[in-house]
Amino acid sequence: VSLRSQAEQDLAAFEQHVATIPEVRECHMLNGEIDFILKIVASDLKGFQEILMTQLTPAPNVASVKTSLTIRTAKSLPGIPIRSS
């Protein structure tokens, strides 16, 4: 997701907005061209499109949304592999 403004109050407002969308499971602010990357879980493509069209794209300050769908997961591990001393 790219925003029109990266002022702190606009970033916080976007974060508060996505916090209200249950299908948004993760929201990370990025450094660079794109402001946020979201992980959205939906039951099907129609449900995903509904979230995009009704809750994400029309949200205040959203300039653009680019999407990619997971085709296959090769590895997915929870936690962080830190060894104790």
C-alpha positions, 0 to 999 in steps of 0.5 A: 500500500502506498499513501499520499502522505507519510506524515506521522498522523497519516501513518498512524491513521492508516495503521488504526484503520487496518487494525479494524479489518479482521482479515488483515493479519499483518501490517508492516511499514516499509522503507522505500517506494511502498509504505506498507505491506499487508498480509490479508487472509480471505476465504476466496478471491471474491472475499479478497476483492471485497476487502480491497474494494470496500475497506482498503482502496477507498481508505483515507490517504491511500494512493495505490494498492498492489496485490500478489496472491500466494500460489504455493508455500514452500516454507512457513515456520513460526518463531525466530531461530535464536540459539540460547548461550 
